């Protein structure tokens, strides 16, 4: 878990929200994991790192792989929320997660 994921997890638990499962393996064949998941709600959070410095998620092969992963998740009934480090400012990610968990 990187520093941004740790910060988001701290925001989630600090707000009194249910703790997610970290690195949840959601696919029975592929080794696809969600950064955070609430399996009973089929809610997942993916943290997209290094967006502004040509990291894995914004270069061709990584982007294509992410598309496959997210499409498969949606076909399996998952809601996938995606965030960057910019969403940690002013707890923007936390606000969306709070709504998705039904704790508005």
Backbone torsions as a table, in degrees:
resi	resn	phi	psi	omega
1	UNK	NA	130.8	-179.4
2	UNK	-86.6	175.9	-175.2
3	UNK	-62.7	-36.4	179.7
4	UNK	-69.2	-40.4	177.0
5	UNK	-64.1	-39.6	177.0
6	UNK	-61.8	-41.3	179.7
7	UNK	-64.1	-44.0	179.3
8	UNK	-64.2	-42.3	178.5
9	UNK	-61.1	-40.2	178.1
10	UNK	-64.2	-39.9	177.3
11	UNK	-63.1	-43.3	-178.2
12	UNK	-62.1	-52.1	-177.3
13	UNK	-70.8	-34.0	178.4
14	UNK	-66.3	-25.2	178.3
15	UNK	-84.4	-0.7	179.8
16	UNK	80.0	14.5	178.3
17	UNK	-80.3	158.5	176.4
18	UNK	-60.4	137.3	179.2
19	UNK	-70.6	137.9	178.0
20	UNK	-81.8	164.2	167.8
21	UNK	-80.8	130.4	-178.8
22	UNK	-91.7	137.4	179.2
23	UNK	55.1	52.8	-177.1
24	UNK	-77.9	122.2	177.4
25	UNK	-80.0	110.7	-173.0
26	UNK	-103.8	-10.9	-176.4
27	UNK	-112.8	135.3	-176.1
28	UNK	-73.0	-19.3	-177.4
29	UNK	-115.1	-51.2	179.2
30	UNK	-76.0	153.1	179.6
31	UNK	-88.9	49.4	-177.8
32	UNK	-90.6	130.1	-179.2
33	UNK	-126.4	151.9	170.5
34	UNK	-98.5	144.8	176.7
35	UNK	-58.7	-49.3	175.9
36	UNK	-134.3	145.5	177.7
37	UNK	-150.3	148.5	169.5
38	UNK	-116.3	86.2	-171.9
39	UNK	-56.4	-37.1	-178.8
40	UNK	-65.6	-24.1	177.7
41	UNK	-100.8	-4.6	-173.9
42	UNK	50.9	46.9	177.5
43	UNK	-115.3	129.2	-179.3
44	UNK	-127.0	151.1	174.2
45	UNK	-124.0	130.2	175.3
46	UNK	-118.0	131.1	179.5
47	UNK	-103.3	114.8	-177.4
48	UNK	-92.9	104.0	-177.4
49	UNK	-89.6	163.2	174.5
50	UNK	54.0	37.5	-177.3
51	UNK	-65.1	-37.8	-174.0
52	UNK	-92.7	1.4	-179.1
53	UNK	-126.9	31.2	178.5
54	UNK	56.2	49.6	176.4
55	UNK	-76.3	-177.7	-175.3
56	UNK	-54.5	-38.7	-174.3
57	UNK	-75.4	-14.1	-178.7
58	UNK	-111.6	-3.5	174.8
59	UNK	-92.3	155.1	-173.7
60	UNK	-41.6	-66.9	-175.0
61	UNK	-59.7	-41.5	179.4
62	UNK	-66.6	-39.6	179.1
63	UNK	-64.6	-44.1	179.0
64	UNK	-61.3	-45.2	179.5
65	UNK	-62.2	-41.6	178.0
66	UNK	-62.5	-40.9	177.8
67	UNK	-59.3	-44.7	178.5
68	UNK	-61.2	-45.7	-179.4
69	UNK	-61.8	-49.0	-177.1
70	UNK	-67.7	-38.3	177.1
71	UNK	-63.1	-43.6	178.6
72	UNK	-63.2	-40.3	178.6
73	UNK	-61.0	-45.2	-180.0
74	UNK	-63.6	-41.7	178.2
75	UNK	-63.7	-24.5	178.1
76	UNK	-91.7	7.5	174.1
77	UNK	92.0	10.8	-179.3
78	UNK	-86.4	146.2	166.7
79	UNK	-99.3	124.8	-176.1
80	UNK	-115.8	118.2	176.2
81	UNK	-99.5	132.1	-177.2
82	UNK	-117.4	134.8	-178.4
83	UNK	-136.7	158.2	171.7
84	UNK	-118.1	176.6	178.7
85	UNK	-61.1	-27.1	178.9
86	UNK	-65.1	-25.2	179.8
87	UNK	-76.7	-7.6	176.3
88	UNK	-78.9	-25.2	179.2
89	UNK	-62.6	137.0	178.6
90	UNK	53.3	23.7	176.9
91	UNK	54.7	39.1	-179.3
92	UNK	-63.1	-42.5	178.2
93	UNK	-64.4	-43.0	-179.4
94	UNK	-58.6	-40.1	-180.0
95	UNK	-62.8	-40.9	179.4
96	UNK	-69.0	-44.1	179.6
97	UNK	-61.7	-41.6	178.6
98	UNK	-58.2	-45.0	177.8
99	UNK	-63.5	-44.5	-177.5
100	UNK	-63.9	-31.9	178.5
101	UNK	-81.5	-5.2	179.1
102	UNK	77.9	29.0	-178.1
103	UNK	-113.5	32.3	-176.1
104	UNK	-64.3	NA	NA
